[in-house]
Amino acid sequence: MKAETIAALQAARSERRAVTLVTRLSDAAEALVYRDKAEGPLAADAAVVAAARRAMEVGRSETVDVGGAKIFLNVYVPPARLIVVGAVHIAQTLAPMAAMLDFDVTVVDPRGAWATTNRFPGVKVVQEWADEAFEKMGLDVSTAVVTLTHDPKLDDPALEAALGSDAFYVGALGSKRTHAKRKERLSEAGITEEQFARIHGPIGLNIGAKSPAEIAVSILGQIIEVRARRVEALAAPKVAAA
């Protein structure tokens, strides 16, 4: 692998940018394919670029046949990330659970008394308003966002920002009544029906969870389920219309 290729892959990782390293096995010709661009000798081949982007969406490296040539697609995607808005009791259980499952976890809450490393040891804590933090962090297709504060001043801006992003999961704590009121507020803020439908609310799998730990299990289970179904849908072969 060329030094410039290694440098580009390292830069993509630090910037949480998905990229596929394409290699033609017959002659080792390469290309780096991103979501918005492609670079290298094979970048002009539309079929190769399309295959690389599909592999990127699925998140799985593979060898494919494109125009009679064997092409190895080496996919590099950002690690799964969970952003928890609200440094509350549920978050204290959810954050370490998610970290154990290799999620890159960040807790966001502007309330300094709540958002502390003492309450969240080993977890990145950001003392900022969520929408401002999201703008700096960037929300990609490997990101799940959960709002837990029950405070519209904190949750609503976070949800607006998340719904305008590529985050694969958006969930909000609250009862059906709370969720209905949330819909009214977000509709007034310009969130469409289609966007609002992306919110998992009331959040979590319906397992009869009561305690903070049980609710955390239901939330994490739903995130895992949504991610798995998304990958299955992307990996499923497309059937041509009759």
CYANA upper distance limits for C-alpha pairs under 8 A (distance plus 0.5 A):
  1 MET  CA      5 THR  CA      7.06
  1 MET  CA      6 ILE  CA      7.39
  2 LYS  CA      6 ILE  CA      6.92
  3 ALA  CA      7 ALA  CA      6.73
  4 GLU  CA      8 ALA  CA      6.61
  5 THR  CA      9 LEU  CA      6.72
  5 THR  CA     32 LEU  CA      8.46
  6 ILE  CA     10 GLN  CA      6.68
  7 ALA  CA     11 ALA  CA      6.65
  8 ALA  CA     12 ALA  CA      6.68
  9 LEU  CA     13 ARG  CA      6.75
  9 LEU  CA     19 VAL  CA      8.08
  9 LEU  CA     76 TYR  CA      8.47
 10 GLN  CA     14 SER  CA      6.81
 11 ALA  CA     15 GLU  CA      6.66
 12 ALA  CA     16 ARG  CA      6.36
 12 ALA  CA     17 ARG  CA      5.27
 12 ALA  CA     18 ALA  CA      7.25
 12 ALA  CA     19 VAL  CA      7.55
 13 ARG  CA     17 ARG  CA      6.62
 13 ARG  CA     18 ALA  CA      8.14
 13 ARG  CA     76 TYR  CA      8.35
 13 ARG  CA     77 VAL  CA      8.23
 13 ARG  CA     78 PRO  CA      7.00
 16 ARG  CA     77 VAL  CA      8.01
 16 ARG  CA     78 PRO  CA      5.60
 16 ARG  CA    140 ASP  CA      8.42
 17 ARG  CA     34 TYR  CA      8.13
 17 ARG  CA     77 VAL  CA      7.39
 17 ARG  CA     78 PRO  CA      6.99
 18 ALA  CA     34 TYR  CA      6.76
 18 ALA  CA     35 ARG  CA      7.62
 18 ALA  CA     56 MET  CA      7.46
 18 ALA  CA     75 VAL  CA      8.27
 18 ALA  CA     76 TYR  CA      6.28
 18 ALA  CA     77 VAL  CA      4.89
 18 ALA  CA     78 PRO  CA      6.61
 19 VAL  CA     32 LEU  CA      7.11
 19 VAL  CA     33 VAL  CA      6.06
 19 VAL  CA     34 TYR  CA      5.15
 19 VAL  CA     35 ARG  CA      7.76
 19 VAL  CA     56 MET  CA      7.39
 19 VAL  CA     75 VAL  CA      6.72
 19 VAL  CA     76 TYR  CA      5.85
 19 VAL  CA     77 VAL  CA      6.96
 20 THR  CA     32 LEU  CA      6.28
 20 THR  CA     33 VAL  CA      5.64
 20 THR  CA     34 TYR  CA      7.11
 20 THR  CA     52 ALA  CA      6.42
 20 THR  CA     53 ARG  CA      7.80
 20 THR  CA     55 ALA  CA      8.29
 20 THR  CA     56 MET  CA      6.86
 20 THR  CA     73 LEU  CA      6.71
 20 THR  CA     74 ASN  CA      5.97
 20 THR  CA     75 VAL  CA      4.89
 20 THR  CA     76 TYR  CA      6.38
 21 LEU  CA     30 GLU  CA      7.56
 21 LEU  CA     31 ALA  CA      6.50
 21 LEU  CA     32 LEU  CA      5.32
 21 LEU  CA     33 VAL  CA      7.01
 21 LEU  CA     52 ALA  CA      8.48
 21 LEU  CA     73 LEU  CA      6.43
 21 LEU  CA     74 ASN  CA      5.52
 21 LEU  CA     75 VAL  CA      6.88
 21 LEU  CA     76 TYR  CA      8.30
 22 VAL  CA     30 GLU  CA      5.79
 22 VAL  CA     31 ALA  CA      5.53
 22 VAL  CA     32 LEU  CA      6.65
 22 VAL  CA     33 VAL  CA      7.78
 22 VAL  CA     42 LEU  CA      8.25
 22 VAL  CA     48 VAL  CA      8.48
 22 VAL  CA     52 ALA  CA      7.48
 22 VAL  CA     71 ILE  CA      7.28
 22 VAL  CA     72 PHE  CA      6.36
 22 VAL  CA     73 LEU  CA      5.36
 22 VAL  CA     74 ASN  CA      6.87
 23 THR  CA     28 ALA  CA      6.05
 23 THR  CA     29 ALA  CA      6.12
 23 THR  CA     30 GLU  CA      5.04
 23 THR  CA     31 ALA  CA      7.30
 23 THR  CA     71 ILE  CA      6.17
 23 THR  CA     72 PHE  CA      5.68
 23 THR  CA     73 LEU  CA      7.15
 24 ARG  CA     28 ALA  CA      5.58
 24 ARG  CA     29 ALA  CA      5.77
 24 ARG  CA     30 GLU  CA      6.97
 24 ARG  CA     69 ALA  CA      7.57
 24 ARG  CA     70 LYS  CA      6.58
 24 ARG  CA     71 ILE  CA      5.07
 24 ARG  CA     72 PHE  CA      6.85
 25 LEU  CA     29 ALA  CA      8.12
 25 LEU  CA     69 ALA  CA      8.32
 25 LEU  CA     70 LYS  CA      6.32
 25 LEU  CA     71 ILE  CA      6.42
 25 LEU  CA     72 PHE  CA      7.29
 26 SER  CA     69 ALA  CA      8.03
 26 SER  CA     70 LYS  CA      7.71
 29 ALA  CA     41 PRO  CA      6.93
 29 ALA  CA     42 LEU  CA      7.31
 30 GLU  CA     40 GLY  CA      6.52
 30 GLU  CA     41 PRO  CA      6.50
 30 GLU  CA     42 LEU  CA      6.37
 31 ALA  CA     38 ALA  CA      7.30
 31 ALA  CA     39 GLU  CA      5.92
 31 ALA  CA     40 GLY  CA      4.73
 31 ALA  CA     41 PRO  CA      6.47
 31 ALA  CA     42 LEU  CA      5.66
 31 ALA  CA     43 ALA  CA      6.09
 32 LEU  CA     38 ALA  CA      6.13
 32 LEU  CA     39 GLU  CA      5.71
 32 LEU  CA     40 GLY  CA      6.84
 32 LEU  CA     43 ALA  CA      7.97
 33 VAL  CA     37 LYS  CA      6.72
 33 VAL  CA     38 ALA  CA      4.77
 33 VAL  CA     39 GLU  CA      6.94
 33 VAL  CA     43 ALA  CA      7.82
 33 VAL  CA     49 VAL  CA      6.92
 33 VAL  CA     52 ALA  CA      7.05
 33 VAL  CA     53 ARG  CA      7.58
 34 TYR  CA     38 ALA  CA      6.32
 34 TYR  CA     53 ARG  CA      7.81
 35 ARG  CA     53 ARG  CA      7.17
 38 ALA  CA     43 ALA  CA      5.73
 38 ALA  CA     49 VAL  CA      7.76
 39 GLU  CA     43 ALA  CA      5.77
 42 LEU  CA     48 VAL  CA      7.81
 43 ALA  CA     48 VAL  CA      8.11
 43 ALA  CA     49 VAL  CA      7.01
 44 ALA  CA     49 VAL  CA      8.42
 45 ASP  CA     49 VAL  CA      6.84
 46 ALA  CA     50 ALA  CA      6.55
 47 ALA  CA     51 ALA  CA      6.70
 47 ALA  CA     66 VAL  CA      7.38
 48 VAL  CA     52 ALA  CA      6.66
 48 VAL  CA     66 VAL  CA      7.05
 48 VAL  CA     71 ILE  CA      8.46
 49 VAL  CA     53 ARG  CA      6.72
 50 ALA  CA     54 ARG  CA      6.73
 51 ALA  CA     55 ALA  CA      6.73
 52 ALA  CA     56 MET  CA      6.66
 52 ALA  CA     73 LEU  CA      6.62
 52 ALA  CA     75 VAL  CA      8.45
 53 ARG  CA     57 GLU  CA      6.74
 54 ARG  CA     58 VAL  CA      6.84
 54 ARG  CA    234 LEU  CA      8.30
 55 ALA  CA     59 GLY  CA      6.33
 55 ALA  CA     60 ARG  CA      6.18
 55 ALA  CA     61 SER  CA      7.01
 55 ALA  CA     62 GLU  CA      8.09
 55 ALA  CA     73 LEU  CA      7.70
 55 ALA  CA     75 VAL  CA      7.34
 56 MET  CA     60 ARG  CA      7.27
 56 MET  CA     75 VAL  CA      6.30
 56 MET  CA     76 TYR  CA      7.98
 56 MET  CA     77 VAL  CA      7.56
 57 GLU  CA    231 VAL  CA      8.21
 57 GLU  CA    234 LEU  CA      7.33
 58 VAL  CA    231 VAL  CA      5.84
 58 VAL  CA    232 GLU  CA      8.36
 58 VAL  CA    234 LEU  CA      6.11
 58 VAL  CA    235 ALA  CA      6.29
 59 GLY  CA     75 VAL  CA      6.92
 59 GLY  CA     76 TYR  CA      8.13
 59 GLY  CA     77 VAL  CA      7.08
 59 GLY  CA    231 VAL  CA      8.12
 60 ARG  CA     74 ASN  CA      8.37
 60 ARG  CA     75 VAL  CA      6.67
 61 SER  CA     72 PHE  CA      8.17
 61 SER  CA     73 LEU  CA      5.90
 61 SER  CA     74 ASN  CA      5.29
 61 SER  CA     75 VAL  CA      5.56
 62 GLU  CA     72 PHE  CA      6.48
 62 GLU  CA     73 LEU  CA      5.87
 62 GLU  CA     74 ASN  CA      7.32
 63 THR  CA     70 LYS  CA      7.21
 63 THR  CA     71 ILE  CA      6.03
 63 THR  CA     72 PHE  CA      4.79
 63 THR  CA     73 LEU  CA      6.46
 64 VAL  CA     70 LYS  CA      6.34
 64 VAL  CA     71 ILE  CA      5.79
 64 VAL  CA     72 PHE  CA      6.92
 64 VAL  CA     73 LEU  CA      8.06
 65 ASP  CA     69 ALA  CA      5.95
 65 ASP  CA     70 LYS  CA      5.26
 65 ASP  CA     71 ILE  CA      6.57
 66 VAL  CA     70 LYS  CA      7.02
 66 VAL  CA     71 ILE  CA      7.26
 77 VAL  CA    142 SER  CA      8.40
 78 PRO  CA    142 SER  CA      6.93
 79 PRO  CA    102 ASP  CA      8.36
 79 PRO  CA    103 PHE  CA      7.37
 79 PRO  CA    104 ASP  CA      7.33
 79 PRO  CA    142 SER  CA      7.21
 80 ALA  CA    102 ASP  CA      7.87
 80 ALA  CA    103 PHE  CA      5.58
 80 ALA  CA    104 ASP  CA      6.69
 80 ALA  CA    142 SER  CA      5.42
 80 ALA  CA    143 THR  CA      6.49
 80 ALA  CA    144 ALA  CA      8.34
 81 ARG  CA    103 PHE  CA      5.54
 81 ARG  CA    104 ASP  CA      4.93
 81 ARG  CA    105 VAL  CA      6.33
 81 ARG  CA    106 THR  CA      8.41
 81 ARG  CA    142 SER  CA      6.61
 81 ARG  CA    143 THR  CA      5.18
 81 ARG  CA    144 ALA  CA      6.64
 82 LEU  CA     98 ALA  CA      7.97
 82 LEU  CA    103 PHE  CA      6.64
 82 LEU  CA    104 ASP  CA      6.56
 82 LEU  CA    105 VAL  CA      5.34
 82 LEU  CA    106 THR  CA      6.92
 82 LEU  CA    143 THR  CA      6.37
 82 LEU  CA    144 ALA  CA      5.33
 82 LEU  CA    145 VAL  CA      6.48
 82 LEU  CA    146 VAL  CA      8.10
 83 ILE  CA    105 VAL  CA      6.39
 83 ILE  CA    106 THR  CA      5.39
 83 ILE  CA    107 VAL  CA      6.39
 83 ILE  CA    108 VAL  CA      7.62
 83 ILE  CA    143 THR  CA      7.86
 83 ILE  CA    144 ALA  CA      6.70
 83 ILE  CA    145 VAL  CA      5.40
 83 ILE  CA    146 VAL  CA      6.79
 84 VAL  CA     91 ALA  CA      7.35
 84 VAL  CA     95 ALA  CA      8.20
 84 VAL  CA    105 VAL  CA      8.05
 84 VAL  CA    106 THR  CA      6.70
 84 VAL  CA    107 VAL  CA      5.24
 84 VAL  CA    108 VAL  CA      6.58
 84 VAL  CA    145 VAL  CA      6.60
 84 VAL  CA    146 VAL  CA      5.45
 84 VAL  CA    147 THR  CA      6.57
 84 VAL  CA    148 LEU  CA      7.86
 85 VAL  CA    107 VAL  CA      6.46
 85 VAL  CA    108 VAL  CA      5.35
 85 VAL  CA    109 ASP  CA      6.51
 85 VAL  CA    130 ALA  CA      7.23
 85 VAL  CA    145 VAL  CA      8.02
 85 VAL  CA    146 VAL  CA      6.50
 85 VAL  CA    147 THR  CA      5.12
 85 VAL  CA    148 LEU  CA      6.50
 85 VAL  CA    149 THR  CA      7.52
 85 VAL  CA    154 LEU  CA      8.37
 85 VAL  CA    155 ASP  CA      7.69
 85 VAL  CA    158 ALA  CA      8.01
 86 GLY  CA     91 ALA  CA      7.56
 86 GLY  CA    107 VAL  CA      7.36
 86 GLY  CA    108 VAL  CA      6.59
 86 GLY  CA    109 ASP  CA      5.68
 86 GLY  CA    115 ALA  CA      8.49
 86 GLY  CA    147 THR  CA      6.88
 86 GLY  CA    148 LEU  CA      5.76
 86 GLY  CA    149 THR  CA      5.43
 86 GLY  CA    154 LEU  CA      8.41
 87 ALA  CA     91 ALA  CA      6.31
 87 ALA  CA     92 GLN  CA      7.67
 87 ALA  CA    107 VAL  CA      6.89
 87 ALA  CA    108 VAL  CA      7.44
 87 ALA  CA    109 ASP  CA      6.48
 87 ALA  CA    114 TRP  CA      6.14
 87 ALA  CA    115 ALA  CA      5.88
 87 ALA  CA    149 THR  CA      8.24
 88 VAL  CA     92 GLN  CA      7.05
 88 VAL  CA    114 TRP  CA      7.77
 88 VAL  CA    148 LEU  CA      7.62
 88 VAL  CA    149 THR  CA      7.41
 89 HIS  CA     93 THR  CA      7.46
 89 HIS  CA    212 PRO  CA      6.91
 90 ILE  CA     94 LEU  CA      6.54
 90 ILE  CA    148 LEU  CA      8.22
 90 ILE  CA    212 PRO  CA      5.12
 90 ILE  CA    213 ALA  CA      7.03
 90 ILE  CA    215 ILE  CA      7.53
 90 ILE  CA    216 ALA  CA      6.54
 91 ALA  CA     95 ALA  CA      6.14
 91 ALA  CA    107 VAL  CA      8.30
 91 ALA  CA    148 LEU  CA      8.12
 91 ALA  CA    216 ALA  CA      7.95
 92 GLN  CA     96 PRO  CA      7.66
 92 GLN  CA    119 ARG  CA      7.57
 92 GLN  CA    120 PHE  CA      6.84
 93 THR  CA     97 MET  CA      6.89
 93 THR  CA    212 PRO  CA      7.54
 93 THR  CA    213 ALA  CA      6.21
 93 THR  CA    216 ALA  CA      6.79
 94 LEU  CA     98 ALA  CA      6.59
 94 LEU  CA    213 ALA  CA      7.80
 94 LEU  CA    216 ALA  CA      5.30
 94 LEU  CA    217 VAL  CA      7.77
 94 LEU  CA    219 ILE  CA      8.49
 94 LEU  CA    220 LEU  CA      7.80
 95 ALA  CA     99 ALA  CA      6.71
 95 ALA  CA    105 VAL  CA      6.81
 95 ALA  CA    106 THR  CA      8.37
 95 ALA  CA    107 VAL  CA      8.24
 95 ALA  CA    120 PHE  CA      8.32
 95 ALA  CA    123 VAL  CA      7.74
 96 PRO  CA    100 MET  CA      6.69
 96 PRO  CA    123 VAL  CA      8.16
 97 MET  CA    101 LEU  CA      7.23
 97 MET  CA    220 LEU  CA      8.48
 98 ALA  CA    102 ASP  CA      7.12
 98 ALA  CA    103 PHE  CA      5.89
 98 ALA  CA    104 ASP  CA      8.36
 98 ALA  CA    105 VAL  CA      7.49
 98 ALA  CA    220 LEU  CA      7.47
 99 ALA  CA    103 PHE  CA      5.46
 99 ALA  CA    104 ASP  CA      6.88
 99 ALA  CA    105 VAL  CA      6.77
105 VAL  CA    123 VAL  CA      6.85
105 VAL  CA    124 LYS  CA      7.12
106 THR  CA    123 VAL  CA      6.87
106 THR  CA    124 LYS  CA      5.35
106 THR  CA    125 VAL  CA      6.27
106 THR  CA    126 VAL  CA      7.71
107 VAL  CA    115 ALA  CA      7.96
107 VAL  CA    123 VAL  CA      7.87
107 VAL  CA    124 LYS  CA      6.82
107 VAL  CA    125 VAL  CA      5.34
107 VAL  CA    126 VAL  CA      6.65
108 VAL  CA    115 ALA  CA      7.76
108 VAL  CA    125 VAL  CA      6.53
108 VAL  CA    126 VAL  CA      5.30
108 VAL  CA    127 GLN  CA      6.52
108 VAL  CA    128 GLU  CA      6.91
108 VAL  CA    129 TRP  CA      7.75
108 VAL  CA    130 ALA  CA      6.60
108 VAL  CA    133 ALA  CA      8.03
109 ASP  CA    114 TRP  CA      7.99
109 ASP  CA    115 ALA  CA      6.28
109 ASP  CA    125 VAL  CA      8.40
109 ASP  CA    126 VAL  CA      6.91
109 ASP  CA    127 GLN  CA      5.62
109 ASP  CA    128 GLU  CA      6.20
109 ASP  CA    129 TRP  CA      6.75
109 ASP  CA    130 ALA  CA      7.36
109 ASP  CA    154 LEU  CA      8.48
110 PRO  CA    115 ALA  CA      7.70
110 PRO  CA    126 VAL  CA      8.01
110 PRO  CA    127 GLN  CA      4.84
110 PRO  CA    128 GLU  CA      4.76
110 PRO  CA    129 TRP  CA      5.76
110 PRO  CA    130 ALA  CA      8.36
111 ARG  CA    115 ALA  CA      6.57
111 ARG  CA    127 GLN  CA      7.06
111 ARG  CA    128 GLU  CA      8.42
112 GLY  CA    116 THR  CA      7.20
112 GLY  CA    127 GLN  CA      6.74
114 TRP  CA    119 ARG  CA      8.02
115 ALA  CA    119 ARG  CA      7.72
115 ALA  CA    120 PHE  CA      8.25
115 ALA  CA    125 VAL  CA      6.79
115 ALA  CA    126 VAL  CA      7.67
115 ALA  CA    127 GLN  CA      6.73
116 THR  CA    120 PHE  CA      6.85
116 THR  CA    125 VAL  CA      7.14
117 THR  CA    121 PRO  CA      5.61
117 THR  CA    122 GLY  CA      7.84
117 THR  CA    123 VAL  CA      7.63
117 THR  CA    124 LYS  CA      8.19
117 THR  CA    125 VAL  CA      7.08
120 PHE  CA    124 LYS  CA      8.38
120 PHE  CA    125 VAL  CA      7.94
126 VAL  CA    133 ALA  CA      8.06
128 GLU  CA    132 GLU  CA      7.30
128 GLU  CA    133 ALA  CA      6.52
129 TRP  CA    133 ALA  CA      6.73
129 TRP  CA    154 LEU  CA      7.51
130 ALA  CA    134 PHE  CA      6.44
130 ALA  CA    154 LEU  CA      7.65
130 ALA  CA    157 PRO  CA      7.46
130 ALA  CA    158 ALA  CA      5.66
131 ASP  CA    135 GLU  CA      6.82
131 ASP  CA    157 PRO  CA      6.23
131 ASP  CA    158 ALA  CA      5.63
131 ASP  CA    161 ALA  CA      6.32
132 GLU  CA    136 LYS  CA      7.25
133 ALA  CA    137 MET  CA      6.64
134 PHE  CA    138 GLY  CA      5.99
134 PHE  CA    139 LEU  CA      7.08
134 PHE  CA    158 ALA  CA      8.46
134 PHE  CA    161 ALA  CA      7.80
139 LEU  CA    143 THR  CA      6.46
139 LEU  CA    162 ALA  CA      7.74
139 LEU  CA    165 SER  CA      6.45
139 LEU  CA    166 ASP  CA      6.76
139 LEU  CA    167 ALA  CA      6.18
140 ASP  CA    165 SER  CA      7.47
140 ASP  CA    166 ASP  CA      5.56
140 ASP  CA    167 ALA  CA      5.78
140 ASP  CA    168 PHE  CA      8.28
141 VAL  CA    166 ASP  CA      5.47
141 VAL  CA    167 ALA  CA      5.30
141 VAL  CA    168 PHE  CA      5.74
142 SER  CA    167 ALA  CA      7.02
142 SER  CA    168 PHE  CA      6.88
143 THR  CA    166 ASP  CA      8.38
143 THR  CA    167 ALA  CA      5.37
143 THR  CA    168 PHE  CA      6.49
143 THR  CA    169 TYR  CA      7.48
144 ALA  CA    167 ALA  CA      6.21
144 ALA  CA    168 PHE  CA      6.36
144 ALA  CA    169 TYR  CA      5.04
144 ALA  CA    170 VAL  CA      6.49
144 ALA  CA    223 ILE  CA      7.81
145 VAL  CA    162 ALA  CA      7.43
145 VAL  CA    167 ALA  CA      7.62
145 VAL  CA    169 TYR  CA      6.60
145 VAL  CA    170 VAL  CA      5.37
145 VAL  CA    171 GLY  CA      6.84
146 VAL  CA    170 VAL  CA      6.42
146 VAL  CA    171 GLY  CA      5.27
146 VAL  CA    172 ALA  CA      6.29
146 VAL  CA    173 LEU  CA      8.33
147 THR  CA    155 ASP  CA      6.24
147 THR  CA    158 ALA  CA      7.91
147 THR  CA    159 LEU  CA      8.07
147 THR  CA    171 GLY  CA      6.85
147 THR  CA    172 ALA  CA      5.30
147 THR  CA    173 LEU  CA      6.73
148 LEU  CA    155 ASP  CA      7.87
148 LEU  CA    172 ALA  CA      6.78
148 LEU  CA    173 LEU  CA      5.65
149 THR  CA    154 LEU  CA      7.40
149 THR  CA    155 ASP  CA      6.96
149 THR  CA    173 LEU  CA      8.09
150 HIS  CA    155 ASP  CA      7.42
150 HIS  CA    173 LEU  CA      7.34
150 HIS  CA    174 GLY  CA      7.23
151 ASP  CA    155 ASP  CA      6.43
152 PRO  CA    156 ASP  CA      5.59
152 PRO  CA    157 PRO  CA      8.43
152 PRO  CA    182 ARG  CA      8.34
153 LYS  CA    157 PRO  CA      7.55
154 LEU  CA    158 ALA  CA      7.26
155 ASP  CA    159 LEU  CA      6.65
155 ASP  CA    172 ALA  CA      8.45
156 ASP  CA    160 GLU  CA      6.63
156 ASP  CA    182 ARG  CA      8.22
156 ASP  CA    186 LEU  CA      7.60
157 PRO  CA    161 ALA  CA      6.72
158 ALA  CA    162 ALA  CA      6.58
159 LEU  CA    163 LEU  CA      6.42
159 LEU  CA    170 VAL  CA      8.04
160 GLU  CA    164 GLY  CA      6.91
160 GLU  CA    186 LEU  CA      7.88
160 GLU  CA    191 ILE  CA      7.65
161 ALA  CA    165 SER  CA      7.08
162 ALA  CA    166 ASP  CA      8.18
162 ALA  CA    167 ALA  CA      7.02
162 ALA  CA    170 VAL  CA      7.35
163 LEU  CA    167 ALA  CA      8.12
163 LEU  CA    170 VAL  CA      7.89
163 LEU  CA    195 GLN  CA      6.56
163 LEU  CA    196 PHE  CA      7.99
163 LEU  CA    198 ARG  CA      7.86
164 GLY  CA    195 GLN  CA      8.43
168 PHE  CA    226 VAL  CA      8.35
168 PHE  CA    227 ARG  CA      7.58
169 TYR  CA    198 ARG  CA      8.13
169 TYR  CA    199 ILE  CA      8.13
169 TYR  CA    200 HIS  CA      8.36
169 TYR  CA    223 ILE  CA      7.12
169 TYR  CA    226 VAL  CA      7.62
169 TYR  CA    227 ARG  CA      8.27
170 VAL  CA    198 ARG  CA      7.10
170 VAL  CA    199 ILE  CA      5.61
170 VAL  CA    200 HIS  CA      6.68
171 GLY  CA    199 ILE  CA      5.72
171 GLY  CA    200 HIS  CA      4.94
171 GLY  CA    201 GLY  CA      6.48
171 GLY  CA    202 PRO  CA      8.28
171 GLY  CA    203 ILE  CA      5.95
171 GLY  CA    204 GLY  CA      8.28
172 ALA  CA    199 ILE  CA      7.30
172 ALA  CA    200 HIS  CA      6.80
172 ALA  CA    201 GLY  CA      5.83
172 ALA  CA    202 PRO  CA      6.96
172 ALA  CA    203 ILE  CA      5.93
173 LEU  CA    201 GLY  CA      6.94
173 LEU  CA    202 PRO  CA      6.25
173 LEU  CA    203 ILE  CA      5.75
174 GLY  CA    178 THR  CA      5.97
174 GLY  CA    179 HIS  CA      6.69
174 GLY  CA    201 GLY  CA      7.38
174 GLY  CA    202 PRO  CA      5.91
174 GLY  CA    203 ILE  CA      7.68
175 SER  CA    179 HIS  CA      6.58
175 SER  CA    201 GLY  CA      8.19
175 SER  CA    202 PRO  CA      6.07
176 LYS  CA    180 ALA  CA      6.66
176 LYS  CA    201 GLY  CA      7.89
176 LYS  CA    202 PRO  CA      6.61
177 ARG  CA    181 LYS  CA      6.95
178 THR  CA    182 ARG  CA      6.63
179 HIS  CA    183 LYS  CA      6.70
179 HIS  CA    201 GLY  CA      6.88
179 HIS  CA    202 PRO  CA      7.31
180 ALA  CA    184 GLU  CA      7.07
181 LYS  CA    185 ARG  CA      6.96
182 ARG  CA    186 LEU  CA      6.62
183 LYS  CA    187 SER  CA      6.38
183 LYS  CA    196 PHE  CA      7.61
184 GLU  CA    188 GLU  CA      6.85
185 ARG  CA    189 ALA  CA      6.93
186 LEU  CA    190 GLY  CA      6.91
186 LEU  CA    191 ILE  CA      5.90
186 LEU  CA    196 PHE  CA      8.43
187 SER  CA    191 ILE  CA      5.36
187 SER  CA    192 THR  CA      6.84
187 SER  CA    193 GLU  CA      8.29
191 ILE  CA    195 GLN  CA      6.66
191 ILE  CA    196 PHE  CA      6.97
192 THR  CA    196 PHE  CA      6.62
193 GLU  CA    197 ALA  CA      6.63
194 GLU  CA    198 ARG  CA      7.54
195 GLN  CA    199 ILE  CA      8.23
200 HIS  CA    204 GLY  CA      7.78
203 ILE  CA    219 ILE  CA      6.85
204 GLY  CA    215 ILE  CA      7.61
204 GLY  CA    218 SER  CA      5.13
204 GLY  CA    219 ILE  CA      4.51
204 GLY  CA    220 LEU  CA      7.85
204 GLY  CA    221 GLY  CA      7.71
204 GLY  CA    222 GLN  CA      5.94
204 GLY  CA    223 ILE  CA      8.48
205 LEU  CA    218 SER  CA      5.33
205 LEU  CA    219 ILE  CA      6.94
205 LEU  CA    221 GLY  CA      7.22
205 LEU  CA    222 GLN  CA      5.99
206 ASN  CA    218 SER  CA      7.66
207 ILE  CA    218 SER  CA      7.24
209 ALA  CA    214 GLU  CA      5.40
209 ALA  CA    215 ILE  CA      5.65
209 ALA  CA    218 SER  CA      7.42
210 LYS  CA    214 GLU  CA      6.57
210 LYS  CA    215 ILE  CA      6.83
211 SER  CA    215 ILE  CA      6.66
212 PRO  CA    216 ALA  CA      6.61
213 ALA  CA    217 VAL  CA      6.81
214 GLU  CA    218 SER  CA      6.83
215 ILE  CA    219 ILE  CA      6.69
216 ALA  CA    220 LEU  CA      6.62
217 VAL  CA    221 GLY  CA      6.44
218 SER  CA    222 GLN  CA      6.72
219 ILE  CA    223 ILE  CA      6.80
220 LEU  CA    224 ILE  CA      6.71
221 GLY  CA    225 GLU  CA      6.66
222 GLN  CA    226 VAL  CA      6.59
223 ILE  CA    227 ARG  CA      6.67
224 ILE  CA    228 ALA  CA      6.61
225 GLU  CA    229 ARG  CA      6.66
226 VAL  CA    230 ARG  CA      6.62
227 ARG  CA    231 VAL  CA      6.85
228 ALA  CA    232 GLU  CA      6.71
229 ARG  CA    233 ALA  CA      6.57
230 ARG  CA    234 LEU  CA      6.74
231 VAL  CA    235 ALA  CA      6.53
232 GLU  CA    236 ALA  CA      6.52
